[in-house]
């Protein structure tokens, strides 16, 4: 007769063996079979694994360091959660909530805007397709950050909530959704310094919607045209001095030389007057200090909500007798706006950096490109 202690040992060995086999199976299933090429973006990577595709999103909010989220996109209906992934998302998704209008632009570009059921700030959406769905009450405004309407989000039964984080506190706001069993996916497109890096996030949306080949093709076309535009101008062309923005509550913010707008100006062969500012963050200046740089400008871009020179001087009377108003050419990026303040430059412009670059080349070097402005307009 086998003693009880022997039976216990055998049972333990059996359990250890089963656990080891299960762990080995999990490792095999999650083994990277192929890494999908990411050419310009720095905030994500994509890999083919046995169950589908693995998305790794790194540092998805400002000042984040060493933060990583792992997601599994799969066609399989039932995969046990073992802690390997932060979310397991069945694809193609059918119902989506977007907490940024840039998410709307990516989905719309892939012709799947009908799958959007909720957004943050319906008044800021410029997509005609999604505007119609808002009017027809097929898309709800779910609020934002600490004002997020959790009850409404849950009632919409989304397959995924597409989120972005301005700061680490956003992870806390979204944890409640995860507690309510609503899948949340961080999209970090807005943190990309390279305009093409922003646009490449369309590949993530392509996997979500089972349209990766289309997404890859769209990005390839955008990248080819953008890089071609960069090389079309003579190397020795005279660069205009470029000044940007308007103050916010008496503070004038300027991006560092590696930021999105500074990169576009450089690629269009303009001389950004504050290119000495380092990195990607914004730098605050007093109005007086900012206008010291403006005095040397040939071109002034991105003047807030202004639709005319009078709008600028109404908000900044100090500029009424300033030579910048009379001597410089001023263009604003609000040609495509809706009545409630939504600006398509910040929506579809994310997917179309080549069109923004065309606009800037036309503004800086008007005789070198036959192009009608898309996002910019001259102020008079």
Secondary structure as GFF3:
##gff-version 3
##sequence-region A 1 380
A	DSSP	alpha_helix	4	29	.	.	.	ID=ss1
A	DSSP	beta_strand	34	36	.	.	.	ID=ss2
A	DSSP	beta_strand	44	49	.	.	.	ID=ss3
A	DSSP	beta_strand	52	58	.	.	.	ID=ss4
A	DSSP	beta_strand	68	74	.	.	.	ID=ss5
A	DSSP	beta_strand	87	90	.	.	.	ID=ss6
A	DSSP	beta_strand	96	98	.	.	.	ID=ss7
A	DSSP	alpha_helix	101	109	.	.	.	ID=ss8
A	DSSP	three_ten_helix	113	115	.	.	.	ID=ss9
A	DSSP	beta_strand	116	119	.	.	.	ID=ss10
A	DSSP	three_ten_helix	122	124	.	.	.	ID=ss11
A	DSSP	alpha_helix	128	135	.	.	.	ID=ss12
A	DSSP	beta_strand	140	141	.	.	.	ID=ss13
A	DSSP	three_ten_helix	145	147	.	.	.	ID=ss14
A	DSSP	alpha_helix	150	155	.	.	.	ID=ss15
A	DSSP	beta_strand	160	163	.	.	.	ID=ss16
A	DSSP	alpha_helix	169	179	.	.	.	ID=ss17
A	DSSP	beta_strand	184	186	.	.	.	ID=ss18
A	DSSP	three_ten_helix	189	191	.	.	.	ID=ss19
A	DSSP	alpha_helix	195	199	.	.	.	ID=ss20
A	DSSP	alpha_helix	202	208	.	.	.	ID=ss21
A	DSSP	alpha_helix	212	232	.	.	.	ID=ss22
A	DSSP	beta_strand	241	244	.	.	.	ID=ss23
A	DSSP	beta_strand	251	255	.	.	.	ID=ss24
A	DSSP	alpha_helix	260	267	.	.	.	ID=ss25
A	DSSP	beta_strand	271	272	.	.	.	ID=ss26
A	DSSP	beta_strand	282	286	.	.	.	ID=ss27
A	DSSP	alpha_helix	287	294	.	.	.	ID=ss28
A	DSSP	beta_strand	299	301	.	.	.	ID=ss29
A	DSSP	alpha_helix	309	315	.	.	.	ID=ss30
A	DSSP	three_ten_helix	317	319	.	.	.	ID=ss31
A	DSSP	alpha_helix	323	327	.	.	.	ID=ss32
A	DSSP	beta_strand	329	332	.	.	.	ID=ss33
A	DSSP	three_ten_helix	344	346	.	.	.	ID=ss34
A	DSSP	alpha_helix	348	351	.	.	.	ID=ss35
A	DSSP	alpha_helix	353	364	.	.	.	ID=ss36
A	DSSP	three_ten_helix	366	368	.	.	.	ID=ss37
A	DSSP	beta_strand	377	378	.	.	.	ID=ss38
###
